[in-house]
């Protein structure tokens, strides 16, 4: 049987966000984006289980993942489109919005589209 959980009933919070209108050089800076991953995890009170895995892509963008205890933060940048795609999966006991806020404050997007879902 398939059902729908009531808000707040899930084990996880899943935030996906598109940060548009971000300066292209910031989206090509793998070192700075690695720092943002770590800062975002700290702001939300996550425990990391290793260093971020970060790749500079042929198109100049960056793909990265930070594995956390029971969750993750991933990002993919599209410098030619001035866009960062962000995915945050967090235990429901943590505030994933705090992690997103770190990216918003540092990258100052002109436009933000985000969605939060209860999962599990």
KOLDREN-102350 format. One record per residue: residue number from 1; x, y, z of N, C-alpha, C, CB in turn. Coordinates in nm, 3 decimals, always signed. Glycine has a CB too. Layout:
<sites>
SITE/NUM/X/Y/Z/X/Y/Z/X/Y/Z/X/Y/Z
...
</sites>
This chain:
<sites>
SITE/1/+0.085/-0.117/+0.000/+0.000/+0.000/+0.000/+0.089/+0.124/+0.000/-0.096/+0.000/+0.122
SITE/2/+0.057/+0.218/-0.082/+0.132/+0.342/-0.090/+0.051/+0.450/-0.019/+0.162/+0.381/-0.238
SITE/3/+0.119/+0.526/+0.065/+0.051/+0.633/+0.137/+0.137/+0.757/+0.140/+0.016/+0.589/+0.280
SITE/4/+0.083/+0.862/+0.196/+0.155/+0.987/+0.208/+0.175/+1.017/+0.355/+0.080/+1.102/+0.137
SITE/5/+0.299/+1.042/+0.394/+0.328/+1.074/+0.533/+0.286/+1.218/+0.562/+0.478/+1.054/+0.564
SITE/6/+0.240/+1.240/+0.681/+0.207/+1.377/+0.723/+0.336/+1.455/+0.741/+0.123/+1.377/+0.854
SITE/7/+0.327/+1.585/+0.726/+0.444/+1.670/+0.744/+0.505/+1.645/+0.881/+0.407/+1.820/+0.727
SITE/8/+0.638/+1.632/+0.883/+0.706/+1.611/+1.009/+0.718/+1.465/+1.049/+0.636/+1.685/+1.116
SITE/9/+0.657/+1.372/+0.974/+0.661/+1.232/+1.008/+0.783/+1.160/+0.953/+0.537/+1.165/+0.959
SITE/10/+0.859/+1.221/+0.865/+0.970/+1.154/+0.801/+1.095/+1.154/+0.885/+0.998/+1.217/+0.670
SITE/11/+1.188/+1.068/+0.844/+1.315/+1.058/+0.912/+1.415/+1.162/+0.861/+1.372/+0.919/+0.895
SITE/12/+1.387/+1.215/+0.739/+1.480/+1.308/+0.676/+1.409/+1.430/+0.621/+1.557/+1.237/+0.565
SITE/13/+1.486/+1.536/+0.606/+1.443/+1.655/+0.534/+1.530/+1.665/+0.411/+1.452/+1.785/+0.623
SITE/14/+1.468/+1.684/+0.296/+1.541/+1.692/+0.169/+1.517/+1.830/+0.109/+1.497/+1.579/+0.070
SITE/15/+1.624/+1.906/+0.096/+1.616/+2.040/+0.038/+1.688/+2.037/-0.096/+1.677/+2.148/+0.133
SITE/16/+1.620/+2.081/-0.200/+1.685/+2.101/-0.330/+1.671/+2.249/-0.363/+1.622/+2.009/-0.442
SITE/17/+1.778/+2.304/-0.419/+1.775/+2.448/-0.446/+1.854/+2.479/-0.572/+1.832/+2.527/-0.328
SITE/18/+1.803/+2.575/-0.647/+1.872/+2.632/-0.763/+1.905/+2.776/-0.726/+1.784/+2.624/-0.895
SITE/19/+2.032/+2.809/-0.721/+2.076/+2.945/-0.693/+2.120/+3.004/-0.827/+2.194/+2.950/-0.586
SITE/20/+2.042/+3.095/-0.880/+2.067/+3.153/-1.012/+2.117/+3.296/-1.000/+1.940/+3.149/-1.099
SITE/21/+2.191/+3.339/-1.101/+2.245/+3.474/-1.100/+2.367/+3.486/-1.010/+2.140/+3.570/-1.055
SITE/22/+2.445/+3.378/-1.001/+2.568/+3.376/-0.922/+2.684/+3.404/-1.018/+2.587/+3.238/-0.847
SITE/23/+2.779/+3.484/-0.977/+2.893/+3.518/-1.061/+2.967/+3.391/-1.105/+2.989/+3.613/-0.987
SITE/24/+2.991/+3.380/-1.234/+3.055/+3.261/-1.290/+3.189/+3.227/-1.225/+3.075/+3.280/-1.438
SITE/25/+3.276/+3.325/-1.197/+3.404/+3.289/-1.133/+3.386/+3.216/-1.000/+3.487/+3.415/-1.111
SITE/26/+3.286/+3.253/-0.922/+3.259/+3.185/-0.795/+3.217/+3.041/-0.817/+3.151/+3.260/-0.716
SITE/27/+3.152/+3.015/-0.928/+3.104/+2.881/-0.959/+3.213/+2.792/-1.017/+2.988/+2.888/-1.054
SITE/28/+3.326/+2.851/-1.051/+3.442/+2.774/-1.101/+3.546/+2.750/-0.992/+3.506/+2.848/-1.219
SITE/29/+3.528/+2.811/-0.876/+3.626/+2.808/-0.769/+3.604/+2.686/-0.679/+3.620/+2.939/-0.686
SITE/30/+3.668/+2.576/-0.715/+3.649/+2.451/-0.641/+3.693/+2.463/-0.496/+3.726/+2.339/-0.709
SITE/31/+3.797/+2.537/-0.470/+3.846/+2.553/-0.333/+3.745/+2.626/-0.245/+3.979/+2.628/-0.332
SITE/32/+3.692/+2.736/-0.296/+3.593/+2.811/-0.219/+3.465/+2.730/-0.199/+3.560/+2.943/-0.290
SITE/33/+3.422/+2.657/-0.301/+3.300/+2.576/-0.289/+3.320/+2.462/-0.189/+3.260/+2.520/-0.427
SITE/34/+3.441/+2.407/-0.184/+3.471/+2.305/-0.083/+3.456/+2.364/+0.057/+3.614/+2.248/-0.103
SITE/35/+3.507/+2.485/+0.075/+3.492/+2.553/+0.204/+3.347/+2.578/+0.239/+3.566/+2.683/+0.202
SITE/36/+3.266/+2.612/+0.139/+3.123/+2.635/+0.164/+3.054/+2.506/+0.207/+3.055/+2.692/+0.039
SITE/37/+3.090/+2.394/+0.146/+3.032/+2.265/+0.188/+3.059/+2.240/+0.336/+3.089/+2.149/+0.102
SITE/38/+3.184/+2.259/+0.374/+3.222/+2.235/+0.514/+3.154/+2.334/+0.607/+3.375/+2.243/+0.530
SITE/39/+3.149/+2.461/+0.569/+3.083/+2.563/+0.652/+2.934/+2.535/+0.665/+3.105/+2.703/+0.592
SITE/40/+2.870/+2.493/+0.556/+2.727/+2.462/+0.559/+2.698/+2.345/+0.653/+2.675/+2.431/+0.418
SITE/41/+2.782/+2.243/+0.646/+2.764/+2.128/+0.734/+2.778/+2.171/+0.880/+2.866/+2.017/+0.701
SITE/42/+2.877/+2.252/+0.908/+2.897/+2.299/+1.045/+2.782/+2.385/+1.095/+3.025/+2.377/+1.054
SITE/43/+2.731/+2.472/+1.008/+2.620/+2.560/+1.047/+2.495/+2.482/+1.085/+2.588/+2.657/+0.933
SITE/44/+2.475/+2.369/+1.019/+2.356/+2.288/+1.047/+2.381/+2.182/+1.155/+2.309/+2.221/+0.920
SITE/45/+2.504/+2.176/+1.206/+2.534/+2.081/+1.311/+2.556/+1.939/+1.264/+2.426/+2.081/+1.411
SITE/46/+2.594/+1.921/+1.136/+2.618/+1.787/+1.083/+2.757/+1.739/+1.121/+2.603/+1.787/+0.930
SITE/47/+2.772/+1.609/+1.131/+2.902/+1.545/+1.151/+2.948/+1.488/+1.018/+2.895/+1.434/+1.262
SITE/48/+3.066/+1.527/+0.973/+3.118/+1.475/+0.847/+3.180/+1.338/+0.869/+3.222/+1.572/+0.785
SITE/49/+3.182/+1.258/+0.764/+3.246/+1.126/+0.773/+3.362/+1.118/+0.674/+3.144/+1.013/+0.745
SITE/50/+3.412/+1.232/+0.634/+3.527/+1.236/+0.544/+3.535/+1.373/+0.480/+3.518/+1.126/+0.438
SITE/51/+3.639/+1.388/+0.402/+3.658/+1.514/+0.329/+3.564/+1.519/+0.209/+3.805/+1.529/+0.283
SITE/52/+3.529/+1.638/+0.164/+3.446/+1.648/+0.043/+3.516/+1.586/-0.078/+3.410/+1.795/+0.014
SITE/53/+3.438/+1.527/-0.165/+3.488/+1.478/-0.293/+3.451/+1.585/-0.394/+3.427/+1.334/-0.332
SITE/54/+3.551/+1.643/-0.458/+3.529/+1.759/-0.545/+3.596/+1.734/-0.679/+3.582/+1.890/-0.480
SITE/55/+3.525/+1.763/-0.786/+3.580/+1.748/-0.921/+3.558/+1.874/-1.001/+3.517/+1.628/-0.992
SITE/56/+3.664/+1.920/-1.065/+3.654/+2.029/-1.163/+3.613/+1.962/-1.293/+3.790/+2.111/-1.177
SITE/57/+3.511/+2.009/-1.356/+3.455/+1.945/-1.475/+3.508/+2.011/-1.602/+3.302/+1.949/-1.471
SITE/58/+3.504/+1.938/-1.713/+3.554/+1.993/-1.840/+3.487/+2.124/-1.882/+3.536/+1.892/-1.949
SITE/59/+3.363/+2.145/-1.842/+3.293/+2.268/-1.879/+3.326/+2.385/-1.787/+3.143/+2.244/-1.879
SITE/60/+3.419/+2.363/-1.692/+3.457/+2.468/-1.599/+3.378/+2.465/-1.470/+3.441/+2.601/-1.663
SITE/61/+3.273/+2.386/-1.467/+3.191/+2.374/-1.347/+3.256/+2.287/-1.242/+3.056/+2.319/-1.381
SITE/62/+3.189/+2.274/-1.131/+3.237/+2.195/-1.019/+3.125/+2.101/-0.975/+3.283/+2.285/-0.901
SITE/63/+3.161/+1.977/-0.946/+3.068/+1.881/-0.886/+3.131/+1.838/-0.754/+3.040/+1.757/-0.981
SITE/64/+3.051/+1.831/-0.649/+3.106/+1.796/-0.518/+3.001/+1.728/-0.432/+3.159/+1.920/-0.447
SITE/65/+3.051/+1.644/-0.344/+2.964/+1.579/-0.246/+3.038/+1.575/-0.113/+2.923/+1.435/-0.291
SITE/66/+2.965/+1.600/-0.008/+3.016/+1.586/+0.128/+2.926/+1.486/+0.198/+3.022/+1.725/+0.204
SITE/67/+2.983/+1.371/+0.232/+2.906/+1.270/+0.302/+2.908/+1.302/+0.451/+2.963/+1.127/+0.276
SITE/68/+2.790/+1.298/+0.508/+2.771/+1.330/+0.648/+2.714/+1.209/+0.718/+2.678/+1.453/+0.665
SITE/69/+2.718/+1.209/+0.848/+2.661/+1.099/+0.924/+2.512/+1.090/+0.892/+2.685/+1.118/+1.077
SITE/70/+2.473/+0.990/+0.816/+2.334/+0.961/+0.779/+2.274/+1.058/+0.677/+2.251/+0.963/+0.902
SITE/71/+2.357/+1.136/+0.608/+2.302/+1.227/+0.508/+2.412/+1.277/+0.415/+2.232/+1.346/+0.577
SITE/72/+2.381/+1.381/+0.335/+2.481/+1.434/+0.241/+2.445/+1.577/+0.198/+2.492/+1.343/+0.119
SITE/73/+2.544/+1.643/+0.142/+2.524/+1.769/+0.070/+2.597/+1.752/-0.063/+2.577/+1.895/+0.153
SITE/74/+2.527/+1.778/-0.173/+2.591/+1.772/-0.304/+2.566/+1.904/-0.377/+2.538/+1.651/-0.388
SITE/75/+2.659/+1.934/-0.468/+2.639/+2.052/-0.551/+2.694/+2.027/-0.690/+2.706/+2.176/-0.488
SITE/76/+2.640/+2.102/-0.783/+2.686/+2.101/-0.923/+2.673/+2.244/-0.971/+2.604/+2.000/-1.014
SITE/77/+2.780/+2.299/-1.027/+2.772/+2.435/-1.076/+2.766/+2.437/-1.228/+2.892/+2.516/-1.028
SITE/78/+2.698/+2.536/-1.279/+2.684/+2.561/-1.422/+2.726/+2.705/-1.447/+2.537/+2.534/-1.472
SITE/79/+2.857/+2.731/-1.454/+2.905/+2.869/-1.464/+2.849/+2.944/-1.585/+3.054/+2.870/-1.471
SITE/80/+2.835/+2.879/-1.698/+2.782/+2.946/-1.817/+2.638/+2.991/-1.799/+2.793/+2.854/-1.938
SITE/81/+2.568/+2.928/-1.704/+2.430/+2.965/-1.675/+2.418/+3.041/-1.543/+2.342/+2.840/-1.671
SITE/82/+2.534/+3.067/-1.481/+2.539/+3.137/-1.352/+2.449/+3.072/-1.248/+2.499/+3.283/-1.370
SITE/83/+2.456/+2.938/-1.241/+2.365/+2.861/-1.155/+2.440/+2.756/-1.074/+2.257/+2.795/-1.239
SITE/84/+2.399/+2.742/-0.949/+2.446/+2.635/-0.863/+2.325/+2.550/-0.826/+2.518/+2.691/-0.735
SITE/85/+2.336/+2.420/-0.844/+2.232/+2.325/-0.805/+2.277/+2.259/-0.676/+2.205/+2.218/-0.918
SITE/86/+2.191/+2.261/-0.576/+2.228/+2.213/-0.443/+2.127/+2.109/-0.395/+2.237/+2.329/-0.343
SITE/87/+2.178/+2.006/-0.330/+2.095/+1.899/-0.277/+2.142/+1.872/-0.134/+2.103/+1.768/-0.366
SITE/88/+2.051/+1.886/-0.039/+2.084/+1.863/+0.102/+1.986/+1.761/+0.157/+2.080/+1.996/+0.185
SITE/89/+2.038/+1.649/+0.202/+1.957/+1.549/+0.270/+2.004/+1.544/+0.414/+1.967/+1.407/+0.202
SITE/90/+1.913/+1.570/+0.508/+1.949/+1.583/+0.648/+1.853/+1.505/+0.736/+1.952/+1.730/+0.690
SITE/91/+1.903/+1.453/+0.848/+1.810/+1.394/+0.945/+1.707/+1.500/+0.986/+1.886/+1.338/+1.070
SITE/92/+1.587/+1.458/+1.010/+1.480/+1.551/+1.047/+1.511/+1.626/+1.176/+1.348/+1.476/+1.062
SITE/93/+1.603/+1.575/+1.254/+1.641/+1.640/+1.380/+1.734/+1.759/+1.358/+1.706/+1.540/+1.473
SITE/94/+1.781/+1.780/+1.234/+1.872/+1.891/+1.202/+1.799/+1.991/+1.112/+2.002/+1.839/+1.132
SITE/95/+1.849/+2.113/+1.108/+1.788/+2.218/+1.029/+1.865/+2.236/+0.898/+1.783/+2.350/+1.109
SITE/96/+1.819/+2.169/+0.793/+1.887/+2.177/+0.662/+1.887/+2.318/+0.607/+1.820/+2.082/+0.563
SITE/97/+1.790/+2.399/+0.645/+1.783/+2.537/+0.597/+1.908/+2.615/+0.637/+1.657/+2.607/+0.652
SITE/98/+1.965/+2.585/+0.752/+2.087/+2.653/+0.796/+2.201/+2.626/+0.698/+2.126/+2.607/+0.937
SITE/99/+2.207/+2.506/+0.645/+2.311/+2.474/+0.546/+2.288/+2.553/+0.417/+2.313/+2.322/+0.516
SITE/100/+2.164/+2.559/+0.373/+2.131/+2.636/+0.253/+2.164/+2.784/+0.272/+1.982/+2.619/+0.218
SITE/101/+2.135/+2.835/+0.390/+2.160/+2.977/+0.418/+2.307/+3.015/+0.400/+2.117/+3.010/+0.559
SITE/102/+2.399/+2.924/+0.430/+2.541/+2.952/+0.411/+2.570/+2.980/+0.263/+2.628/+2.833/+0.461
SITE/103/+2.515/+2.898/+0.175/+2.535/+2.917/+0.031/+2.471/+3.048/-0.016/+2.478/+2.798/-0.048
SITE/104/+2.353/+3.077/+0.035/+2.284/+3.200/-0.006/+2.362/+3.323/+0.036/+2.142/+3.204/+0.054
SITE/105/+2.407/+3.325/+0.160/+2.483/+3.442/+0.209/+2.613/+3.462/+0.132/+2.514/+3.427/+0.359
SITE/106/+2.684/+3.357/+0.106/+2.817/+3.369/+0.043/+2.807/+3.395/-0.107/+2.898/+3.241/+0.067
SITE/107/+2.712/+3.332/-0.175/+2.705/+3.343/-0.321/+2.610/+3.451/-0.369/+2.664/+3.210/-0.380
SITE/108/+2.524/+3.500/-0.282/+2.432/+3.610/-0.313/+2.361/+3.592/-0.448/+2.507/+3.742/-0.312
SITE/109/+2.285/+3.485/-0.464/+2.216/+3.465/-0.592/+2.111/+3.573/-0.616/+2.149/+3.326/-0.595
SITE/110/+2.089/+3.605/-0.743/+1.985/+3.701/-0.778/+1.847/+3.637/-0.770/+2.010/+3.757/-0.918
SITE/111/+1.845/+3.505/-0.784/+1.719/+3.432/-0.780/+1.741/+3.298/-0.710/+1.662/+3.411/-0.924
SITE/112/+1.647/+3.260/-0.626/+1.654/+3.134/-0.554/+1.524/+3.058/-0.574/+1.681/+3.157/-0.403
SITE/113/+1.537/+2.934/-0.610/+1.421/+2.845/-0.616/+1.456/+2.724/-0.530/+1.384/+2.803/-0.765
SITE/114/+1.375/+2.697/-0.429/+1.405/+2.581/-0.342/+1.276/+2.509/-0.306/+1.480/+2.626/-0.214
SITE/115/+1.296/+2.386/-0.270/+1.185/+2.301/-0.231/+1.233/+2.213/-0.116/+1.134/+2.214/-0.350
SITE/116/+1.148/+2.196/-0.016/+1.180/+2.111/+0.097/+1.075/+2.002/+0.107/+1.188/+2.193/+0.229
SITE/117/+1.124/+1.879/+0.122/+1.034/+1.764/+0.136/+1.071/+1.682/+0.257/+1.038/+1.676/+0.010
SITE/118/+0.971/+1.621/+0.316/+0.993/+1.525/+0.422/+1.009/+1.389/+0.355/+0.875/+1.525/+0.527
SITE/119/+1.112/+1.316/+0.395/+1.142/+1.187/+0.331/+1.152/+1.078/+0.437/+1.274/+1.195/+0.248
SITE/120/+1.129/+0.957/+0.394/+1.149/+0.841/+0.481/+1.041/+0.826/+0.581/+1.279/+0.849/+0.551
</sites>
